[in-house]
Amino acid sequence: MFYLLYNLMSALLYLLALPLVALLSLKKKYRESIPARFLLRKNPPLPPDGIHFHVCSYGEAKAAEKLILSIPEESRRISTTTQTGFEAVSALSKNSRYLPFEILLHGWIVPQKALVVLEAELWYLLFALYKRRGAKNFLVNARISERSFPRYRRFSFLYRRIFANIDRVYAQSEADRQRLEILGARNITVTGNIKFSSLASAQRALLKPQGVLLCAASTHEGEEEMILEAFGAMKMKYPQAKMVIVPRHPERFAKVAKLMESFADENSMEFANFSANENFERDLTLMDRMGELVNCYAICDIALIGGSFVAVGGHNAAEAAQFNIPIISGEHYFNQRELFRGISGLKIAKADELAEILMEWEKLPRTSIVGGMGETEKIIQELLDVLRNG
């Protein structure tokens, strides 16, 4: 009865959403993903009898890279929901797709040996249909934050049915295990955060400029302004200081460029897009290319982690910590609590403290990764066993 009602509700929601889908598909950000997900445009089913990995977006795709690449190329199938995620997974397998809206999964899903879903992508029909078609279902790097847990509990009737279709759960922490268990998960193993096991390394050596180089990473709407003001104060004490801003979403590059250029003009600074000259010799540089963040971390003197000075939940600081540089995060890192516990020396700051901290940045400790290394090998071995034995 629940299965039938859920399908009816999903179909109704799909029909109601079509006018909005039509409008969103006109935007550059969704021009490819929306038609693929809601109309199956250029989005055929994956080949059968492999292992289907589903990751939400770019960050999860990079976190799962080691896990995905452990599977033979001919058996890899990957789906995602965002354009940046699709660009990342397409580099890992030719069998990469956008995950369709739930009701469309009935005709899109074909039998696979296993489904592997990252973190908290808990779609009922995705798991239920794969289970009905003989796949073994895994939830990997699973997390339920303390902040979001009350919301999950309100819909526990739904999550119990989702977890009834999941065979194995690999949780980030003991706290996550307890929350998942309350929601109905079973066969849970705590493996730590696999993001520690899949850290991207620098792909090329960028030229470090003279003076201190500050990298403001994965910034969101409302953060660049406060970071620029803090950098302006820092610049008074360190005239040779330079900053590169790396927005989280590429569709914001043009908007952030205008903001930085205006700030530079008002404060007698120089600004440039990185793509114009591929150096950091100007006071302010916008990193307007994807895939360069780790290369920036490798040469910067200090990193700010975006998504944490506004209520987004923070981003992966481990990629910067592997270079043992000082790192500052804002207070809103609720999606990264477990990962942050594995990094020593990380500075948590309020937005109004940022200028003062940057002016004394040399007193900040260097960070290092001290624990919580994700035991990805355990997951890899089980997936390889499924692939061999079916």
C-alpha positions as a Markdown table, in Angstrom:
| # | Residue | x | y | z |
|---|---|---|---|---|
| 1 | Met | 0.0 | 0.0 | 0.0 |
| 2 | Phe | 2.8 | 2.4 | 0.9 |
| 3 | Tyr | 4.6 | 1.6 | -2.4 |
| 4 | Leu | 1.5 | 2.3 | -4.4 |
| 5 | Leu | 0.6 | 5.6 | -2.6 |
| 6 | Tyr | 4.2 | 6.8 | -2.9 |
| 7 | Asn | 4.2 | 6.2 | -6.6 |
| 8 | Leu | 0.9 | 8.0 | -7.0 |
| 9 | Met | 2.2 | 11.0 | -5.0 |
| 10 | Ser | 5.4 | 11.1 | -7.0 |
| 11 | Ala | 3.5 | 11.1 | -10.3 |
| 12 | Leu | 1.3 | 13.9 | -9.1 |
| 13 | Leu | 4.3 | 15.9 | -7.9 |
| 14 | Tyr | 5.9 | 15.4 | -11.3 |
| 15 | Leu | 2.9 | 16.7 | -13.2 |
| 16 | Leu | 2.6 | 19.7 | -11.0 |
| 17 | Ala | 6.3 | 20.5 | -11.3 |
| 18 | Leu | 6.4 | 20.5 | -15.1 |
| 19 | Pro | 5.6 | 24.2 | -15.6 |
| 20 | Leu | 8.4 | 25.1 | -13.2 |
| 21 | Val | 10.7 | 22.6 | -14.9 |
| 22 | Ala | 10.1 | 24.4 | -18.2 |
| 23 | Leu | 11.1 | 27.8 | -16.7 |
| 24 | Leu | 14.2 | 26.5 | -14.9 |
| 25 | Ser | 15.4 | 24.7 | -18.1 |
| 26 | Leu | 15.9 | 28.2 | -19.6 |
| 27 | Lys | 18.5 | 29.1 | -17.1 |
| 28 | Lys | 22.1 | 28.3 | -18.0 |
| 29 | Lys | 22.7 | 26.5 | -14.7 |
| 30 | Tyr | 19.9 | 23.9 | -15.4 |
| 31 | Arg | 19.9 | 23.9 | -19.3 |
| 32 | Glu | 21.4 | 20.4 | -19.4 |
| 33 | Ser | 20.4 | 18.8 | -16.1 |
| 34 | Ile | 16.7 | 19.7 | -16.0 |
| 35 | Pro | 15.8 | 18.2 | -19.4 |
| 36 | Ala | 17.9 | 15.2 | -18.6 |
| 37 | Arg | 16.3 | 14.5 | -15.2 |
| 38 | Phe | 12.7 | 15.4 | -15.9 |
| 39 | Leu | 12.3 | 14.6 | -19.6 |
| 40 | Leu | 15.1 | 12.0 | -20.0 |
| 41 | Arg | 16.6 | 14.1 | -22.8 |
| 42 | Lys | 20.0 | 12.5 | -23.9 |
| 43 | Asn | 19.7 | 10.4 | -20.7 |
| 44 | Pro | 19.3 | 6.7 | -21.6 |
| 45 | Pro | 19.4 | 3.9 | -19.0 |
| 46 | Leu | 22.8 | 2.7 | -17.8 |
| 47 | Pro | 24.1 | -0.6 | -19.1 |
| 48 | Pro | 23.1 | -3.5 | -16.9 |
| 49 | Asp | 25.1 | -5.8 | -14.6 |
| 50 | Gly | 27.5 | -3.2 | -13.1 |
| 51 | Ile | 27.8 | -1.2 | -9.9 |
| 52 | His | 25.8 | 2.0 | -10.0 |
| 53 | Phe | 27.3 | 4.8 | -7.9 |
| 54 | His | 25.0 | 7.8 | -7.1 |
| 55 | Val | 26.5 | 11.1 | -5.9 |
| 56 | Cys | 24.6 | 14.3 | -5.4 |
| 57 | Ser | 27.1 | 16.9 | -6.7 |
| 58 | Tyr | 30.8 | 17.8 | -7.4 |
| 59 | Gly | 31.9 | 17.5 | -3.7 |
| 60 | Glu | 30.5 | 14.0 | -3.3 |
| 61 | Ala | 31.9 | 13.0 | -6.7 |
| 62 | Lys | 35.4 | 14.0 | -5.6 |
| 63 | Ala | 35.0 | 12.3 | -2.2 |
| 64 | Ala | 33.9 | 9.0 | -3.9 |
| 65 | Glu | 36.6 | 9.1 | -6.5 |
| 66 | Lys | 38.9 | 6.5 | -4.9 |
| 67 | Leu | 36.0 | 4.2 | -4.3 |
| 68 | Ile | 34.7 | 4.5 | -7.9 |
| 69 | Leu | 38.1 | 4.0 | -9.4 |
| 70 | Ser | 38.6 | 0.8 | -7.4 |
| 71 | Ile | 35.9 | -0.8 | -9.6 |
| 72 | Pro | 36.9 | -2.0 | -13.1 |
| 73 | Glu | 36.0 | 0.6 | -15.7 |
| 74 | Glu | 33.7 | -1.7 | -17.6 |
| 75 | Ser | 31.6 | -2.2 | -14.4 |
| 76 | Arg | 31.3 | 1.5 | -13.4 |
| 77 | Arg | 28.0 | 3.2 | -13.7 |
| 78 | Ile | 27.6 | 6.7 | -12.2 |
| 79 | Ser | 24.7 | 9.2 | -11.7 |
| 80 | Thr | 24.5 | 12.7 | -10.3 |
| 81 | Thr | 22.0 | 15.5 | -10.0 |
| 82 | Thr | 24.0 | 18.7 | -10.8 |
| 83 | Gln | 25.9 | 19.9 | -13.9 |
| 84 | Thr | 29.2 | 20.3 | -12.0 |
| 85 | Gly | 28.7 | 16.8 | -10.6 |
| 86 | Phe | 28.1 | 15.5 | -14.1 |
| 87 | Glu | 31.3 | 17.1 | -15.3 |
| 88 | Ala | 33.2 | 15.4 | -12.4 |
| 89 | Val | 31.8 | 11.9 | -12.9 |
| 90 | Ser | 32.1 | 12.0 | -16.7 |
| 91 | Ala | 35.8 | 11.9 | -16.2 |
| 92 | Leu | 35.5 | 8.7 | -14.1 |
| 93 | Ser | 33.3 | 6.7 | -16.5 |
| 94 | Lys | 31.8 | 6.9 | -19.9 |
| 95 | Asn | 28.7 | 5.4 | -18.3 |
| 96 | Ser | 27.6 | 8.6 | -16.5 |
| 97 | Arg | 24.1 | 10.0 | -16.3 |
| 98 | Tyr | 21.8 | 12.4 | -14.6 |
| 99 | Leu | 19.6 | 10.7 | -12.1 |
| 100 | Pro | 16.0 | 11.1 | -13.3 |
| 101 | Phe | 13.1 | 12.3 | -11.1 |
| 102 | Glu | 11.8 | 9.4 | -9.0 |
| 103 | Ile | 8.7 | 8.4 | -11.0 |
| 104 | Leu | 10.7 | 8.1 | -14.2 |
| 105 | Leu | 13.0 | 5.6 | -12.5 |
| 106 | His | 10.5 | 2.8 | -13.3 |
| 107 | Gly | 11.5 | 2.7 | -17.0 |
| 108 | Trp | 15.1 | 3.9 | -16.5 |
| 109 | Ile | 16.5 | 1.5 | -13.9 |
| 110 | Val | 17.9 | -1.8 | -15.3 |
| 111 | Pro | 19.2 | -4.7 | -13.1 |
| 112 | Gln | 22.7 | -3.9 | -11.6 |
| 113 | Lys | 24.7 | -6.0 | -9.2 |
| 114 | Ala | 24.9 | -3.2 | -6.6 |
| 115 | Leu | 23.7 | 0.4 | -5.9 |
| 116 | Val | 26.1 | 2.6 | -3.9 |
| 117 | Val | 24.7 | 5.9 | -2.7 |
| 118 | Leu | 26.8 | 8.6 | -1.0 |
| 119 | Glu | 26.0 | 10.4 | 2.3 |
| 120 | Ala | 22.3 | 11.4 | 2.5 |
| 121 | Glu | 20.7 | 10.9 | -0.9 |
| 122 | Leu | 17.8 | 8.9 | 0.5 |
| 123 | Trp | 15.4 | 8.5 | -2.4 |
| 124 | Tyr | 12.7 | 5.8 | -1.7 |
| 125 | Leu | 12.1 | 4.6 | -5.2 |
| 126 | Leu | 15.8 | 4.5 | -6.1 |
| 127 | Phe | 16.4 | 1.9 | -3.4 |
| 128 | Ala | 13.1 | 0.1 | -3.7 |
| 129 | Leu | 13.3 | -0.4 | -7.4 |
| 130 | Tyr | 16.9 | -1.6 | -7.3 |
| 131 | Lys | 16.0 | -4.0 | -4.5 |
| 132 | Arg | 13.1 | -5.4 | -6.5 |
| 133 | Arg | 15.4 | -5.9 | -9.4 |
| 134 | Gly | 18.0 | -7.9 | -7.5 |
| 135 | Ala | 20.7 | -5.4 | -6.6 |
| 136 | Lys | 22.5 | -5.2 | -3.3 |
| 137 | Asn | 22.1 | -1.6 | -1.9 |
| 138 | Phe | 24.8 | 0.3 | 0.0 |
| 139 | Leu | 24.7 | 3.7 | 1.7 |
| 140 | Val | 28.3 | 4.9 | 2.1 |
| 141 | Asn | 29.8 | 7.8 | 4.1 |
| 142 | Ala | 26.3 | 8.1 | 5.7 |
| 143 | Arg | 25.7 | 11.0 | 8.0 |
| 144 | Ile | 22.7 | 12.6 | 9.8 |
| 145 | Ser | 23.8 | 15.9 | 11.4 |
| 146 | Glu | 22.6 | 16.9 | 14.8 |
| 147 | Arg | 21.0 | 19.9 | 13.3 |
| 148 | Ser | 18.9 | 18.0 | 10.7 |
| 149 | Phe | 18.1 | 14.9 | 12.9 |
| 150 | Pro | 14.8 | 16.4 | 14.3 |
| 151 | Arg | 13.6 | 16.9 | 10.7 |
| 152 | Tyr | 14.4 | 13.3 | 9.8 |
| 153 | Arg | 12.6 | 12.0 | 12.9 |
| 154 | Arg | 9.4 | 13.8 | 11.9 |
| 155 | Phe | 9.4 | 11.7 | 8.7 |
| 156 | Ser | 10.6 | 8.5 | 10.4 |
| 157 | Phe | 7.7 | 6.5 | 8.8 |
| 158 | Leu | 9.3 | 7.2 | 5.4 |
| 159 | Tyr | 12.9 | 6.6 | 6.4 |
| 160 | Arg | 12.1 | 3.2 | 7.9 |
| 161 | Arg | 10.7 | 2.1 | 4.6 |
| 162 | Ile | 13.8 | 3.5 | 2.8 |
| 163 | Phe | 16.2 | 1.7 | 5.1 |
| 164 | Ala | 14.3 | -1.5 | 4.8 |
| 165 | Asn | 15.6 | -1.6 | 1.2 |
| 166 | Ile | 19.3 | -0.8 | 2.1 |
| 167 | Asp | 21.5 | -3.9 | 2.8 |
| 168 | Arg | 24.6 | -2.2 | 4.3 |
| 169 | Val | 25.3 | 1.2 | 5.8 |
| 170 | Tyr | 28.8 | 2.7 | 6.3 |
| 171 | Ala | 28.5 | 5.6 | 8.7 |
| 172 | Gln | 30.9 | 8.5 | 9.3 |
| 173 | Ser | 30.8 | 8.4 | 13.1 |
| 174 | Glu | 29.3 | 6.6 | 16.1 |
| 175 | Ala | 26.9 | 9.5 | 16.5 |
| 176 | Asp | 25.7 | 9.1 | 12.9 |
| 177 | Arg | 25.3 | 5.3 | 13.5 |
| 178 | Gln | 23.0 | 6.0 | 16.5 |
| 179 | Arg | 20.9 | 8.5 | 14.6 |
| 180 | Leu | 20.7 | 6.2 | 11.6 |
| 181 | Glu | 19.7 | 3.2 | 13.7 |
| 182 | Ile | 16.8 | 5.2 | 15.3 |
| 183 | Leu | 15.6 | 6.0 | 11.8 |
| 184 | Gly | 15.5 | 2.2 | 10.9 |
| 185 | Ala | 19.0 | 1.5 | 9.4 |
| 186 | Arg | 20.5 | -1.9 | 10.0 |
| 187 | Asn | 23.9 | -3.6 | 9.3 |
| 188 | Ile | 25.7 | -0.4 | 10.1 |
| 189 | Thr | 29.5 | -0.2 | 10.2 |
| 190 | Val | 31.4 | 3.0 | 11.3 |
| 191 | Thr | 34.2 | 3.5 | 8.8 |
| 192 | Gly | 35.0 | 7.2 | 9.4 |
| 193 | Asn | 34.7 | 9.9 | 6.7 |
| 194 | Ile | 35.9 | 8.6 | 3.3 |
| 195 | Lys | 36.8 | 12.2 | 2.3 |
| 196 | Phe | 40.0 | 11.6 | 4.3 |
| 197 | Ser | 40.8 | 8.7 | 2.0 |
| 198 | Ser | 40.0 | 10.4 | -1.2 |
| 199 | Leu | 41.8 | 13.8 | -0.9 |
| 200 | Ala | 42.6 | 15.3 | -4.3 |
| 201 | Ser | 46.3 | 16.1 | -4.8 |
| 202 | Ala | 47.7 | 19.1 | -6.7 |
| 203 | Gln | 47.6 | 18.4 | -10.5 |
| 204 | Arg | 50.0 | 21.2 | -11.5 |
| 205 | Ala | 52.3 | 23.6 | -9.8 |
| 206 | Leu | 51.0 | 27.2 | -9.8 |
| 207 | Leu | 53.4 | 30.1 | -9.3 |
| 208 | Lys | 53.3 | 31.5 | -5.8 |
| 209 | Pro | 53.5 | 35.4 | -5.7 |
| 210 | Gln | 55.6 | 37.4 | -3.3 |
| 211 | Gly | 53.9 | 38.2 | 0.0 |
| 212 | Val | 51.2 | 36.2 | 1.9 |
| 213 | Leu | 48.6 | 34.5 | -0.3 |
| 214 | Leu | 45.1 | 34.0 | 1.1 |
| 215 | Cys | 42.7 | 31.5 | -0.5 |
| 216 | Ala | 39.0 | 32.0 | 0.1 |
| 217 | Ala | 37.6 | 28.7 | -0.9 |
| 218 | Ser | 34.1 | 27.5 | -2.0 |
| 219 | Thr | 32.5 | 30.8 | -1.2 |
| 220 | His | 28.7 | 31.4 | -1.3 |
| 221 | Glu | 26.4 | 34.4 | -1.8 |
| 222 | Gly | 26.9 | 36.9 | 1.0 |
| 223 | Glu | 30.4 | 35.7 | 2.0 |
| 224 | Glu | 32.6 | 37.5 | -0.6 |
| 225 | Glu | 31.7 | 40.9 | 0.7 |
| 226 | Met | 32.7 | 40.2 | 4.3 |
| 227 | Ile | 35.9 | 38.4 | 3.2 |
| 228 | Leu | 36.9 | 41.3 | 1.0 |
| 229 | Glu | 36.4 | 43.8 | 3.9 |
| 230 | Ala | 38.5 | 41.6 | 6.2 |
| 231 | Phe | 41.2 | 41.3 | 3.5 |
| 232 | Gly | 41.2 | 45.1 | 3.1 |
| 233 | Ala | 42.1 | 45.4 | 6.8 |
| 234 | Met | 44.8 | 42.7 | 6.5 |
| 235 | Lys | 46.2 | 44.6 | 3.5 |
| 236 | Met | 46.9 | 47.7 | 5.7 |
| 237 | Lys | 49.3 | 45.6 | 7.8 |
| 238 | Tyr | 50.6 | 43.4 | 5.0 |
| 239 | Pro | 50.8 | 45.6 | 1.9 |
| 240 | Gln | 52.1 | 42.7 | -0.3 |
| 241 | Ala | 49.2 | 40.4 | 0.7 |
| 242 | Lys | 47.2 | 38.9 | -2.1 |
| 243 | Met | 43.9 | 37.0 | -2.2 |
| 244 | Val | 42.3 | 34.5 | -4.6 |
| 245 | Ile | 38.6 | 33.8 | -4.3 |
| 246 | Val | 37.2 | 30.5 | -5.5 |
| 247 | Pro | 33.4 | 30.6 | -5.6 |
| 248 | Arg | 31.7 | 27.3 | -5.0 |
| 249 | His | 29.4 | 27.5 | -8.0 |
| 250 | Pro | 30.8 | 28.5 | -11.5 |
| 251 | Glu | 27.5 | 30.3 | -12.5 |
| 252 | Arg | 28.5 | 33.0 | -9.9 |
| 253 | Phe | 31.9 | 33.7 | -11.5 |
| 254 | Ala | 30.6 | 36.8 | -13.4 |
| 255 | Lys | 28.8 | 38.2 | -10.4 |
| 256 | Val | 31.7 | 37.7 | -8.0 |
| 257 | Ala | 34.1 | 39.2 | -10.6 |
| 258 | Lys | 32.1 | 42.5 | -10.7 |
| 259 | Leu | 32.0 | 42.6 | -6.9 |
| 260 | Met | 35.8 | 42.1 | -6.6 |
| 261 | Glu | 36.5 | 44.6 | -9.4 |
| 262 | Ser | 34.4 | 47.2 | -7.7 |
| 263 | Phe | 36.1 | 46.6 | -4.4 |
| 264 | Ala | 39.5 | 46.8 | -6.0 |
| 265 | Asp | 38.7 | 50.2 | -7.7 |
| 266 | Glu | 37.4 | 51.6 | -4.4 |
| 267 | Asn | 40.5 | 50.5 | -2.5 |
| 268 | Ser | 43.2 | 51.3 | -5.1 |
| 269 | Met | 43.9 | 47.6 | -5.7 |
| 270 | Glu | 44.4 | 45.5 | -8.8 |
| 271 | Phe | 42.0 | 42.8 | -9.9 |
| 272 | Ala | 42.2 | 40.0 | -12.5 |
| 273 | Asn | 40.5 | 36.8 | -13.5 |
| 274 | Phe | 42.9 | 33.9 | -13.3 |
| 275 | Ser | 42.0 | 32.8 | -16.8 |
| 276 | Ala | 43.4 | 36.1 | -18.2 |
| 277 | Asn | 47.0 | 35.5 | -17.2 |
| 278 | Glu | 47.2 | 32.4 | -14.9 |
| 279 | Asn | 49.0 | 34.0 | -12.0 |
| 280 | Phe | 48.3 | 35.7 | -8.7 |
| 281 | Glu | 50.3 | 38.9 | -9.1 |
| 282 | Arg | 47.3 | 41.2 | -8.7 |
| 283 | Asp | 46.0 | 42.1 | -5.2 |
| 284 | Leu | 42.8 | 40.2 | -6.0 |
| 285 | Thr | 42.3 | 37.2 | -8.3 |
| 286 | Leu | 39.1 | 35.4 | -9.1 |
| 287 | Met | 39.6 | 31.7 | -9.8 |
| 288 | Asp | 37.3 | 31.3 | -12.7 |
| 289 | Arg | 38.1 | 27.8 | -13.6 |
| 290 | Met | 36.9 | 24.5 | -12.1 |
| 291 | Gly | 39.3 | 21.9 | -10.7 |
| 292 | Glu | 42.0 | 24.4 | -9.5 |
| 293 | Leu | 41.2 | 24.7 | -5.8 |
| 294 | Val | 43.6 | 22.1 | -4.6 |
| 295 | Asn | 46.3 | 23.6 | -6.8 |
| 296 | Cys | 45.6 | 26.9 | -5.0 |
| 297 | Tyr | 45.8 | 25.3 | -1.5 |
| 298 | Ala | 49.2 | 23.9 | -2.4 |
| 299 | Ile | 50.8 | 27.4 | -2.7 |
| 300 | Cys | 48.7 | 29.5 | -0.4 |
| 301 | Asp | 49.7 | 30.6 | 3.1 |
| 302 | Ile | 46.3 | 30.6 | 4.7 |
| 303 | Ala | 42.8 | 29.3 | 3.7 |
| 304 | Leu | 39.3 | 30.4 | 4.5 |
| 305 | Ile | 36.6 | 27.7 | 4.1 |
| 306 | Gly | 33.4 | 29.1 | 2.6 |
| 307 | Gly | 29.9 | 28.0 | 3.2 |
| 308 | Ser | 30.6 | 28.5 | 6.9 |
| 309 | Phe | 30.3 | 32.3 | 7.3 |
| 310 | Val | 26.7 | 32.0 | 6.1 |
| 311 | Ala | 24.3 | 29.1 | 7.1 |
| 312 | Val | 25.3 | 26.7 | 4.3 |
| 313 | Gly | 27.0 | 24.1 | 6.5 |
| 314 | Gly | 30.6 | 24.4 | 5.5 |
| 315 | His | 32.8 | 22.5 | 3.1 |
| 316 | Asn | 35.7 | 20.0 | 3.1 |
| 317 | Ala | 38.7 | 21.5 | 5.0 |
| 318 | Ala | 40.8 | 18.3 | 4.7 |
| 319 | Glu | 41.9 | 19.2 | 1.2 |
| 320 | Ala | 43.6 | 22.3 | 2.6 |
| 321 | Ala | 44.8 | 20.6 | 5.8 |
| 322 | Gln | 46.9 | 18.0 | 3.9 |
| 323 | Phe | 49.2 | 21.0 | 3.1 |
| 324 | Asn | 49.5 | 21.9 | 6.8 |
| 325 | Ile | 48.5 | 25.5 | 6.3 |
| 326 | Pro | 46.5 | 27.6 | 8.8 |
| 327 | Ile | 42.7 | 27.3 | 8.1 |
| 328 | Ile | 39.9 | 29.5 | 9.2 |
| 329 | Ser | 36.2 | 28.4 | 9.1 |
| 330 | Gly | 33.1 | 30.3 | 10.1 |
| 331 | Glu | 30.7 | 29.1 | 12.7 |
| 332 | His | 28.2 | 27.4 | 10.4 |
| 333 | Tyr | 30.0 | 24.2 | 9.7 |
| 334 | Phe | 27.2 | 21.8 | 10.9 |
| 335 | Asn | 27.6 | 19.5 | 7.8 |
| 336 | Gln | 31.3 | 19.0 | 8.5 |
| 337 | Arg | 31.4 | 18.4 | 12.3 |
| 338 | Glu | 32.8 | 14.9 | 12.0 |
| 339 | Leu | 35.4 | 15.8 | 9.4 |
| 340 | Phe | 36.5 | 18.8 | 11.4 |
| 341 | Arg | 37.2 | 16.6 | 14.4 |
| 342 | Gly | 39.9 | 14.9 | 12.4 |
| 343 | Ile | 41.8 | 18.1 | 11.7 |
| 344 | Ser | 43.9 | 19.7 | 14.4 |
| 345 | Gly | 44.7 | 23.5 | 14.5 |
| 346 | Leu | 41.6 | 24.6 | 12.6 |
| 347 | Lys | 40.4 | 28.0 | 13.7 |
| 348 | Ile | 36.6 | 28.7 | 14.0 |
| 349 | Ala | 35.7 | 32.4 | 13.8 |
| 350 | Lys | 32.7 | 34.7 | 13.8 |
| 351 | Ala | 32.4 | 36.8 | 10.7 |
| 352 | Asp | 33.0 | 40.0 | 12.7 |
| 353 | Glu | 36.3 | 38.5 | 14.0 |
| 354 | Leu | 37.8 | 37.7 | 10.6 |
| 355 | Ala | 39.6 | 41.0 | 10.0 |
| 356 | Glu | 41.3 | 40.9 | 13.4 |
| 357 | Ile | 42.3 | 37.2 | 12.9 |
| 358 | Leu | 43.8 | 37.9 | 9.5 |
| 359 | Met | 45.8 | 40.8 | 10.8 |
| 360 | Glu | 47.4 | 38.3 | 13.2 |
| 361 | Trp | 47.5 | 35.4 | 10.9 |
| 362 | Glu | 51.1 | 34.4 | 11.6 |
| 363 | Lys | 50.0 | 33.4 | 15.2 |
| 364 | Leu | 47.6 | 30.8 | 13.8 |
| 365 | Pro | 48.6 | 27.2 | 14.2 |
| 366 | Arg | 49.3 | 25.0 | 11.2 |
| 367 | Thr | 46.6 | 22.4 | 10.6 |
| 368 | Ser | 47.1 | 18.6 | 10.2 |
| 369 | Ile | 45.0 | 15.6 | 9.7 |
| 370 | Val | 45.0 | 13.6 | 12.9 |
| 371 | Gly | 42.3 | 10.9 | 12.7 |
| 372 | Gly | 39.1 | 9.7 | 11.3 |
| 373 | Met | 40.7 | 8.3 | 8.1 |
| 374 | Gly | 37.9 | 6.7 | 6.2 |
| 375 | Glu | 38.4 | 2.9 | 5.9 |
| 376 | Thr | 37.5 | 2.9 | 2.2 |
| 377 | Glu | 39.3 | -0.5 | 1.7 |
| 378 | Lys | 36.5 | -2.3 | 3.6 |
| 379 | Ile | 33.9 | -0.9 | 1.3 |
| 380 | Ile | 36.0 | -1.6 | -1.8 |
| 381 | Gln | 36.5 | -5.2 | -0.8 |
| 382 | Glu | 32.7 | -5.8 | -0.3 |
| 383 | Leu | 31.9 | -4.2 | -3.6 |
| 384 | Leu | 34.5 | -6.3 | -5.4 |
| 385 | Asp | 33.0 | -9.4 | -3.8 |
| 386 | Val | 29.6 | -8.4 | -5.1 |
| 387 | Leu | 31.0 | -7.9 | -8.5 |
| 388 | Arg | 32.6 | -11.3 | -8.5 |
| 389 | Asn | 29.9 | -13.3 | -6.9 |
| 390 | Gly | 26.8 | -11.4 | -7.9 |
